[in-house]
Amino acid sequence: MIAAAVLNCTAKQILLLFAIVLTTCFLTRAEILWDNYKNSMTVDILHQHRTRCNDLTISFSDAMYNEALIAIEDHCIIIANLPLSHFDLHLPNRNASDLINPELNRELQYNIV
C-alpha cells in the first residue's frame, strides 16, 4: 500500500497514510516500515532545508527524520489518541518550544534577506 503511494503521492500524504496504517492495521514491525519509507516521508522536509539554506548538497539527517516522526505522531494522536511509543516506534525528540507554540515557530523560520 505505501509502496504504491510513494510513486504517486506527496510526502505529507505518505506521512498521513503511514499514520493511518499504524493506527488501524496493528502492525507488528512498524519500525521496519518506517526504515523502508522514511526518506519518502521526509523528502519535503529535505527540500525545505535545501531551500532555506540555499544549498542543494544537504542530505537527509536525524533532525529531518525527527521532524517527520513528530508529524506522524501528531496524526496518530489526532486519529487514535496514541503516541508513537504505543506502536513500538521511537518517540520524536520534542523540545519545549515545539510543544508550546508550533505556529509561532513556523512563522519565525522565514528568510528576511
C-alpha positions in Angstrom: 0.0 0.0 0.0 2.7 2.5 1.0 4.9 1.3 -1.9 2.2 2.4 -4.3 1.7 5.7 -2.6 5.4 6.5 -2.8 5.1 6.5 -6.6 2.1 8.9 -6.8 1.7 10.9 -3.5 3.4 13.8 -1.8 5.5 13.2 1.3 2.7 14.7 3.5 0.2 12.3 2.0 2.6 9.4 2.7 3.0 10.6 6.3 -0.7 10.6 6.8 -1.1 7.2 5.2 1.6 5.8 7.4 -0.2 7.2 10.5 -3.5 5.7 9.3 -1.8 2.3 8.7 -0.2 2.5 12.2 -3.4 3.3 14.0 -5.7 0.9 12.1 -3.7 -2.1 11.0 -1.9 -3.2 14.2 1.5 -3.7 12.6 3.9 -6.0 14.3 7.0 -4.4 12.7 6.3 -0.7 12.3 10.0 0.2 12.7 10.8 -1.8 9.6 8.1 0.1 7.6 9.5 3.4 8.9 13.0 2.4 7.9 11.9 1.4 4.4 10.0 4.6 3.7 11.4 7.3 5.9 13.2 9.1 3.1 9.9 9.2 1.1 8.1 10.7 4.1 10.9 13.2 4.7 11.6 14.5 1.2 9.6 17.6 1.6 11.4 18.5 4.8 14.7 18.0 3.0 13.5 20.3 0.2 12.6 23.0 2.8 16.0 22.8 4.4 17.8 23.0 1.0 15.7 26.0 0.0 16.1 27.7 3.3 19.9 27.3 3.3 20.2 27.7 -0.5 22.3 24.5 -0.5 21.3 21.6 -2.7 24.0 19.3 -1.2 22.2 19.0 2.1 21.1 15.3 2.6 18.7 13.6 5.0 19.6 14.0 8.7 18.4 12.7 12.0 16.8 16.1 12.7 14.7 15.8 9.5 13.6 12.3 10.4 12.7 13.6 13.8 10.6 16.3 12.2 8.8 13.6 10.2 8.2 11.5 13.3 6.7 14.5 15.1 4.3 14.9 12.2 3.4 11.2 12.2 2.9 11.2 16.0 0.6 14.3 15.7 -1.5 12.4 13.2 -1.6 9.3 15.4 -2.7 11.4 18.3 -5.5 13.0 16.3 -6.6 9.7 14.8 -6.4 7.4 17.8 -5.1 9.5 20.7 -2.0 7.3 20.8 1.7 8.3 20.8 4.3 6.5 18.6 5.6 4.6 21.6 2.3 2.6 21.5 3.4 1.3 18.1 6.9 0.4 19.2 8.4 3.4 17.3 11.0 5.8 18.6 9.5 8.8 20.2 10.4 12.0 18.4 12.5 14.5 20.4 10.2 17.4 21.1 11.7 20.4 22.7 9.6 22.7 24.9 9.2 25.4 22.3 7.7 22.9 19.8 5.1 21.9 22.5 4.3 25.5 23.4 3.6 27.1 20.0 4.4 25.3 16.7 2.6 28.0 14.7 4.9 30.8 16.2 8.0 28.7 15.4 6.9 28.3 11.8 6.3 32.0 11.4 9.8 32.7 12.8 11.5 30.5 10.3 11.1 32.8 7.3 14.0 34.3 5.5 14.3 38.1 6.0 17.0 38.7 3.4 
